[in-house]
Amino acid sequence: MTNYGIDIASYQGSAIDWTATAGNNISFVSVKVTEDTDYTNPYATAQADGARGAGIHAGGYHFARPGDPSAQVDHFVTELTARNLLAAGSLLPMLDVEVGLGDDANTWIGAFRDLFEQRTGVGLLVYASLDWYRNVLVPSRWASPSTRLWVAQWNGDPGHPDYSDPALAIHQHSNRGSVPGFGGLVDRDATVDGVDLSAVLIGGVSAPTQPTPPSAPSDGWVAYTVVAGDTLSAIAERTGTTWQELASRNNIPNPNLIRVGQVIQVPGNGNSGGQMYRIQPGDTLSQLAANWGTTVDAIASLNGIPNPNLIFAGEWIRRP
């Protein structure tokens, strides 16, 4: 199953509606935390806390600059720790490699990775462009078993870059993504085929025993399967009820913990609309509206789509 995410920096600020973002099937976010040895994103704390509060797995990234990798590791680890971004369940920290490392890039990355893992016991995601991975970087020289690769290729085909490596985990498929909750454009990402979200989380994801879903009641409630990015409050808002009622009806002891694939009961007469649909390559809202006998405005309004002309293959939307 492909999981969808975003990566952000100070440019996006802190005025973000993370509940809306989570409701658009976004399950992970990497927040720029540091750069070089002296820069810290002033919005990193608010961004990470906001994402986690909406049930999104948050992680932090460091923008690499030429110079002493040891000092940059120290700076990165200090700021990650201050924001609890080395806790279990966080997205793996990411090293953003874009500029200035030149012919020594592979040696530099290896030194950074060694020092980081020694300090934290946590693996790294290493982000670079497709061009860098093809022409500069040699992962076999610095990757450890806990290192995963993140490649940027803006081909609009989530999870399917023109690059392969056993350690490849995440594909940045757009640098001009539109996501509910953000006033501007964001980078959009997806896990590649065969990579579960747990593979890029610190400590993986535990699989606790799920509460037994209640039998289908006869009072108009219907079954709903939780998808990535869902929160109980967002589901409640879409279906015209409260998170307290959903927790009670479904025997959910911790309303902040629901799992992808979990089946719950929701009001069938709320504003949830019809079944979920996964956008396919080539789809447009006008085409879907014609197929479903509805309007573009109805689909966009129900799903919080700010630009009806911009949808992405792999996203899930609800039919009116």
KOLLUM-718783 format. One record per residue (C-alpha): residue in one letter; residue number from 1; x negated, y, z. Coordinates in Angstrom, 3 decimals, padded with zeros to 6 digits. Layout:
N
res;n;X;Y;Z
A;NUM;X;Y;Z
...
END
This chain:
320
res;n;X;Y;Z
M;1;000.000;000.000;000.000
T;2;-001.359;003.403;-000.966
N;3;-001.530;005.956;001.852
Y;4;-001.499;009.667;001.105
G;5;-003.391;012.488;002.758
I;6;-004.856;015.965;002.433
D;7;-008.056;017.773;003.372
I;8;-008.029;021.384;004.554
A;9;-010.284;024.181;005.804
S;10;-009.968;027.641;007.341
Y;11;-008.361;028.882;004.122
Q;12;-005.104;027.149;005.082
G;13;-004.965;028.938;008.455
S;14;-002.772;027.738;011.314
A;15;000.728;028.697;010.096
I;16;001.504;025.162;008.950
D;17;004.789;023.272;009.360
W;18;003.271;019.886;010.096
T;19;006.653;018.212;010.577
A;20;007.528;019.100;006.990
T;21;004.129;017.834;005.864
A;22;004.562;014.509;007.643
G;23;008.021;014.178;006.128
N;24;006.435;014.237;002.674
N;25;004.638;010.929;003.208
I;26;001.337;012.462;004.356
S;27;-000.268;010.090;006.854
F;28;-003.815;011.470;007.227
V;29;-005.682;014.777;007.112
S;30;-009.360;015.698;007.237
V;31;-009.950;019.143;008.756
K;32;-013.131;021.090;008.098
V;33;-014.736;021.491;011.518
T;34;-018.329;022.583;010.889
E;35;-020.840;023.705;008.272
D;36;-024.624;023.786;008.587
T;37;-025.695;024.408;012.205
D;38;-023.752;027.523;013.130
Y;39;-020.292;027.621;011.525
T;40;-017.111;026.305;013.139
N;41;-013.684;026.570;011.515
P;42;-011.714;028.935;013.804
Y;43;-008.464;027.123;012.971
A;44;-009.765;023.574;013.405
T;45;-008.236;023.030;016.841
A;46;-004.796;024.299;015.843
Q;47;-004.881;022.348;012.582
A;48;-005.897;019.051;014.198
D;49;-003.488;019.409;017.122
G;50;-000.618;020.336;014.816
A;51;-001.203;017.347;012.565
R;52;-001.449;014.906;015.461
G;53;001.698;016.349;016.988
A;54;003.570;015.398;013.826
G;55;002.195;011.848;013.810
I;56;-000.497;012.428;011.170
H;57;-003.928;010.838;011.699
A;58;-006.370;013.763;011.915
G;59;-010.118;013.690;011.410
G;60;-012.868;016.269;011.031
Y;61;-015.468;016.940;008.364
H;62;-018.849;018.632;008.138
F;63;-020.002;020.580;005.073
A;64;-023.649;019.665;004.536
R;65;-026.359;022.247;003.858
P;66;-030.082;021.733;003.215
G;67;-032.110;021.663;006.404
D;68;-032.578;019.579;009.507
P;69;-029.890;016.849;009.587
S;70;-030.442;016.348;013.324
A;71;-029.323;019.878;014.194
Q;72;-026.292;019.535;011.926
V;73;-025.330;016.232;013.549
D;74;-025.580;017.841;016.990
H;75;-023.323;020.699;015.918
F;76;-020.790;018.369;014.261
V;77;-020.595;015.930;017.175
T;78;-020.187;018.734;019.707
E;79;-017.257;020.257;017.831
L;80;-015.608;016.902;017.046
T;81;-015.779;015.969;020.718
A;82;-014.291;019.299;021.785
R;83;-011.239;018.577;019.607
N;84;-010.886;014.911;020.558
L;85;-011.568;013.901;016.955
L;86;-013.709;010.924;017.946
A;87;-010.801;009.239;019.716
A;88;-009.366;005.922;018.563
G;89;-006.807;006.396;015.823
S;90;-008.494;009.492;014.386
L;91;-009.463;009.527;010.725
L;92;-013.147;008.666;010.369
P;93;-015.350;011.789;010.378
M;94;-016.360;012.862;006.892
L;95;-019.632;014.250;005.544
D;96;-018.903;016.639;002.660
V;97;-021.811;016.543;000.199
E;98;-021.547;019.147;-002.546
V;99;-024.467;021.565;-002.746
G;100;-028.165;022.054;-002.379
L;101;-029.465;018.637;-001.292
G;102;-031.077;017.943;-004.679
D;103;-033.378;014.965;-005.203
D;104;-033.546;014.325;-001.459
A;105;-029.780;013.879;-001.125
N;106;-029.893;010.133;-000.520
T;107;-032.650;010.395;002.084
W;108;-030.847;013.271;003.798
I;109;-027.511;011.432;003.921
G;110;-029.207;008.333;005.324
A;111;-030.838;010.343;008.104
F;112;-027.581;012.127;008.929
R;113;-025.651;008.842;009.004
D;114;-028.226;007.134;011.244
L;115;-028.250;009.999;013.729
F;116;-024.475;010.348;013.724
E;117;-023.858;006.652;014.360
Q;118;-026.501;006.610;017.106
R;119;-024.809;009.551;018.824
T;120;-021.200;008.395;018.462
G;121;-021.021;004.714;017.572
V;122;-018.599;005.759;014.818
G;123;-018.931;005.319;011.066
L;124;-018.688;008.013;008.402
L;125;-016.782;008.781;005.258
V;126;-019.078;010.363;002.657
Y;127;-017.338;012.727;000.225
A;128;-018.775;013.782;-003.127
S;129;-017.643;014.448;-006.671
L;130;-017.459;011.752;-009.318
D;131;-020.434;013.408;-011.037
W;132;-022.525;013.198;-007.870
Y;133;-021.649;009.564;-007.307
R;134;-022.537;008.708;-010.888
N;135;-025.708;010.764;-011.249
V;136;-027.161;011.652;-007.846
L;137;-025.998;009.432;-005.007
V;138;-027.018;005.810;-004.520
P;139;-024.827;004.450;-001.706
S;140;-026.862;001.258;-001.415
R;141;-029.739;003.392;-000.084
W;142;-027.830;004.817;002.881
A;143;-024.484;003.094;003.402
S;144;-024.033;000.952;006.507
P;145;-021.195;-001.556;007.061
S;146;-019.272;001.256;008.761
T;147;-019.755;003.769;005.916
R;148;-016.921;004.370;003.444
L;149;-016.944;006.484;000.291
W;150;-014.584;009.306;-000.671
V;151;-014.737;010.369;-004.323
A;152;-013.312;013.525;-005.880
Q;153;-011.882;013.127;-009.366
W;154;-008.895;015.334;-010.129
N;155;-007.182;012.995;-012.558
G;156;-003.708;013.145;-010.998
D;157;-003.617;009.357;-010.576
P;158;-003.683;008.776;-006.796
G;159;-005.935;005.951;-005.676
H;160;-007.315;005.234;-009.163
P;161;-010.591;007.083;-009.792
D;162;-012.942;006.109;-012.611
Y;163;-015.471;004.815;-010.113
S;164;-015.861;001.607;-008.173
D;165;-017.955;000.559;-005.201
P;166;-017.304;-002.026;-002.470
A;167;-017.318;000.807;000.082
L;168;-014.939;003.103;-001.833
A;169;-011.932;004.004;000.322
I;170;-010.402;007.387;-000.558
H;171;-009.762;009.256;-003.791
Q;172;-009.261;013.035;-003.893
H;173;-006.978;013.155;-006.915
S;174;-006.040;016.862;-006.964
N;175;-007.441;020.170;-005.774
R;176;-004.183;021.991;-006.501
G;177;-001.644;019.960;-004.597
S;178;001.685;021.290;-003.366
V;179;002.755;019.924;000.017
P;180;005.726;020.994;002.155
G;181;004.574;022.905;005.214
F;182;001.813;024.794;003.391
G;183;002.234;028.174;001.760
G;184;-000.525;027.568;-000.777
L;185;-002.320;024.797;-002.612
V;186;-004.201;021.981;-000.870
D;187;-006.500;019.109;-001.801
R;188;-004.589;015.841;-002.088
D;189;-006.005;012.402;-001.350
A;190;-005.009;008.751;-001.426
T;191;-006.466;005.446;-000.308
V;192;-007.652;003.277;-003.186
D;193;-006.142;-000.069;-004.088
G;194;-006.847;-002.743;-001.510
V;195;-007.802;-000.328;001.289
D;196;-005.451;-000.163;004.254
L;197;-005.236;003.040;006.263
S;198;-006.632;001.186;009.276
A;199;-009.945;000.802;007.403
V;200;-010.574;004.554;007.608
L;201;-009.441;005.113;011.189
I;202;-011.674;005.046;014.245
G;203;-011.068;001.708;015.911
G;204;-008.571;000.747;013.231
V;205;-004.890;000.660;014.114
S;206;-003.538;-001.706;016.690
A;207;-000.498;-003.716;015.735
P;208;001.680;-003.647;018.836
T;209;004.726;-005.786;019.119
Q;210;007.548;-003.945;017.444
P;211;010.851;-003.480;019.245
T;212;013.463;-005.845;017.887
P;213;015.674;-003.846;015.532
P;214;019.282;-003.850;016.649
S;215;021.916;-005.691;014.694
A;216;023.640;-003.563;012.109
P;217;026.448;-001.766;013.915
S;218;029.916;-001.389;012.492
D;219;030.201;002.354;013.112
G;220;028.618;003.657;009.917
W;221;024.931;003.345;010.821
V;222;022.632;001.770;008.221
A;223;019.160;000.220;008.109
Y;224;016.184;002.460;007.284
T;225;012.569;001.348;006.794
V;226;009.938;003.704;008.206
V;227;007.452;004.985;005.614
A;228;004.028;006.580;006.077
G;229;004.318;010.093;007.475
D;230;007.693;009.529;009.146
T;231;008.333;010.791;012.659
L;232;011.438;010.087;014.687
S;233;012.271;013.787;014.852
A;234;011.956;014.178;011.071
I;235;014.161;011.143;010.454
A;236;016.700;012.519;012.924
E;237;016.773;015.889;011.168
R;238;017.291;014.256;007.771
T;239;020.083;012.011;009.010
G;240;022.015;014.499;011.101
T;241;021.286;013.158;014.574
T;242;018.727;013.606;017.379
W;243;015.495;011.772;018.081
Q;244;016.894;010.881;021.503
E;245;019.873;009.131;019.889
L;246;017.618;007.274;017.452
A;247;015.318;006.135;020.266
S;248;018.276;004.926;022.316
R;249;020.063;003.144;019.476
N;250;016.894;001.385;018.324
N;251;015.374;000.456;021.701
I;252;012.256;002.547;021.000
P;253;010.415;003.063;024.320
N;254;007.943;005.652;022.973
P;255;009.562;008.095;020.520
N;256;006.105;009.276;019.425
L;257;005.171;005.797;018.205
I;258;006.924;004.310;015.197
R;259;005.229;002.153;012.592
V;260;005.276;001.964;008.818
G;261;007.573;-000.905;007.839
Q;262;009.563;-000.754;011.066
V;263;013.309;-001.106;010.436
I;264;015.594;001.171;012.418
Q;265;019.258;002.132;012.290
V;266;020.217;005.654;011.183
P;267;023.579;007.339;010.612
G;268;024.912;006.386;007.213
N;269;027.026;009.509;006.990
G;270;024.236;011.981;007.754
N;271;022.357;014.009;005.176
S;272;019.871;011.262;004.459
G;273;021.145;010.755;000.949
G;274;020.548;007.493;-000.873
Q;275;017.630;005.144;-001.185
M;276;013.969;006.104;-001.289
Y;277;012.305;006.297;-004.707
R;278;008.593;006.250;-005.484
I;279;007.615;008.732;-008.193
Q;280;006.080;007.062;-011.245
P;281;003.507;008.551;-013.662
G;282;005.361;010.722;-016.168
D;283;008.404;011.327;-013.964
T;284;009.935;014.796;-013.796
L;285;012.669;016.020;-011.489
S;286;014.826;016.941;-014.474
Q;287;014.544;013.405;-015.827
L;288;015.317;011.877;-012.430
A;289;018.262;014.236;-011.939
A;290;019.721;013.153;-015.286
N;291;019.211;009.480;-014.455
W;292;020.863;009.848;-011.062
G;293;023.713;012.113;-012.107
T;294;022.626;015.001;-009.911
T;295;020.693;018.275;-010.207
V;296;017.066;019.269;-009.868
D;297;018.008;021.705;-007.101
A;298;019.743;018.947;-005.130
I;299;016.678;016.680;-005.243
A;300;014.265;019.507;-004.424
S;301;016.384;020.756;-001.517
L;302;016.831;017.305;000.024
N;303;013.109;016.539;-000.148
G;304;011.657;019.960;000.680
I;305;009.928;020.288;-002.701
P;306;008.840;023.942;-003.081
N;307;007.980;023.707;-006.792
P;308;010.359;021.442;-008.772
N;309;007.893;021.462;-011.658
L;310;005.106;019.935;-009.547
I;311;005.539;016.380;-008.249
F;312;002.937;013.643;-007.899
A;313;002.955;009.987;-008.855
G;314;003.015;007.807;-005.754
E;315;005.042;010.173;-003.581
W;316;008.306;008.977;-002.087
I;317;011.477;011.031;-002.409
R;318;015.067;010.415;-001.432
R;319;017.891;010.201;-003.953
P;320;020.811;012.541;-003.244
END
